[in-house]
Amino acid sequence: MHSIFVKGVIIGFALAAPVGPVAAIVVQRCTNRGLRAGLLSGLGSATADLFYGTAAAFGASFVTEFFLEHGSWLQRVGGAILVVLGIRLFLSKPPKEKMPVTRGTGGSPMRDFLSTFLLTFTNPMTFLAFTAILATMGLGASRQESILTAELIAGLSVGALVWWWVLALLVHAFRHKFDYAKLVWINRATGIFVVGVGVLYLFVLRSDTVEPRIQRELNRIAPHPTAPAPRLTPA
């Protein structure tokens, strides 16, 4: 196994690990509806990471142009999705049985997957993070490093997926310690947190500054023409 794949796994794990709305949703779904709901929610986010990682690696310029033109619109869509999901989480009622849930209730597998996919997909910073990583490592289709780049993207995606599934498995392992009252508290706290982030995206963060911020980040991570980025070689 090439070291670049291993590095990708580590970086992907670290990028996904910070606590945010998706992590809160994965925890809530695991405690309320079982392991499958949590795993599918993590898979949705990891799939969006894979899409953006591939686009950033192989020169999908239309993605960059789309962000520069519609970044504020994406932010508002993401904020609206968070508010709707947060309200649903706040009002949802956990199962009263303490037995492990094997079949998800209150949602469908497709909904679990698509909700977190859309949350990650509507975050422009996901694309910028992958672009920065590739620029730092000197990889990309334009540098004739397509095989190494594919290995890195695979590693990043696997690392993100590993984090989400580790989180889901850990929460599921301790699920039996949560009684009905605690599950209600988790639903309320998760709902408030997710709605708060959605309101932040909708009203606090100025939408007219999103595209300039994206442009500044792209300019900052773009490799300098006189200082070629170092190349990585397989171990």
C-alpha positions, -999 to 999 in steps of 0.1 A, spaced: 0 0 0 14 34 -10 22 59 17 2 85 -1 -30 65 4 -23 62 41 -16 99 43 -49 105 26 -67 83 51 -52 103 80 -60 137 65 -95 126 56 -101 114 91 -88 146 106 -109 168 83 -141 149 91 -135 147 129 -144 182 140 -179 184 156 -205 200 134 -241 196 123 -235 164 105 -218 148 135 -247 159 157 -271 143 133 -252 111 132 -252 109 170 -289 117 172 -299 91 146 -277 64 162 -292 69 197 -328 72 184 -330 49 154 -301 25 155 -268 18 138 -280 17 103 -293 53 103 -260 65 117 -239 46 92 -260 58 62 -258 94 75 -220 92 76 -219 76 42 -239 105 27 -213 130 40 -184 109 28 -199 106 -7 -201 144 -10 -165 145 1 -156 120 -27 -174 141 -53 -157 174 -43 -123 157 -39 -126 142 -74 -137 175 -89 -108 194 -72 -82 168 -82 -91 164 -119 -96 200 -128 -134 204 -128 -133 241 -134 -171 243 -137 -173 235 -100 -151 265 -91 -170 287 -115 -203 276 -99 -191 284 -64 -178 318 -75 -212 326 -90 -236 309 -66 -217 305 -34 -241 327 -15 -271 308 -29 -255 275 -17 -250 290 17 -287 299 20 -298 265 8 -276 248 33 -289 270 61 -325 263 51 -318 226 51 -302 228 86 -332 248 100 -357 223 87 -337 193 99 -331 210 133 -368 216 138 -376 180 129 -350 167 153 -362 190 181 -398 177 177 -389 141 171 -399 115 197 -374 88 206 -385 51 209 -396 43 244 -381 8 243 -345 4 255 -338 -25 232 -314 -18 203 -331 -6 172 -324 -28 142 -349 -12 118 -349 26 115 -381 43 125 -391 78 117 -370 80 85 -359 61 55 -324 49 45 -325 72 14 -335 102 35 -307 95 60 -282 94 31 -294 123 11 -298 147 41 -262 146 51 -250 144 15 -268 177 8 -255 193 39 -219 186 29 -226 193 -7 -239 228 0 -208 237 20 -183 254 -4 -155 250 22 -155 212 15 -143 219 -21 -118 244 -10 -103 221 16 -96 194 -10 -82 220 -34 -58 232 -7 -47 197 2 -40 189 -35 -21 222 -40 0 216 -9 9 181 -20 16 192 -56 -9 168 -71 -35 171 -98 -43 161 -133 -24 190 -147 8 177 -132 5 143 -148 1 127 -114 -33 112 -120 -26 78 -104 -11 93 -72 -40 119 -71 -65 91 -74 -48 73 -45 -49 105 -24 -86 111 -31 -94 74 -23 -75 78 10 -93 110 19 -127 95 12 -118 63 32 -105 84 61 -138 104 62 -159 73 60 -139 56 87 -145 86 111 -182 86 105 -185 49 110 -163 49 141 -185 76 155 -217 57 147 -203 25 162 -191 42 194 -225 58 199 -243 26 192 -221 7 216 -232 30 245 -268 34 233 -282 11 260 -271 36 286 -296 62 274 -331 61 288 -361 78 273 -355 111 291 -319 113 280 -329 105 244 -354 134 245 -326 157 258 -303 146 230 -331 153 204 -337 188 219 -301 197 222 -293 184 187 -322 203 172 -313 236 188 -276 232 177 -285 224 141 -311 252 139 -286 276 154 -260 268 127 -287 271 100 -297 306 113 -261 315 113 -258 306 76 -290 324 67 -289 356 87 -256 362 105 -230 353 79 -233 379 51 -242 361 20 -227 388 -2 -193 380 11 -193 343 3 -181 345 -33 -153 370 -25 -142 348 3 -141 318 -20 -120 338 -45 -95 348 -19 -91 313 -7 -86 300 -42 -60 327 -49 -42 319 -16 -39 282 -23 -31 285 -60 6 274 -65 30 302 -74 42 299 -110 78 304 -100 78 280 -71 65 246 -82 49 225 -55 69 195 -43 60 161 -58 51 131 -39 63 97 -50 49 63 -39 68 45 -11 
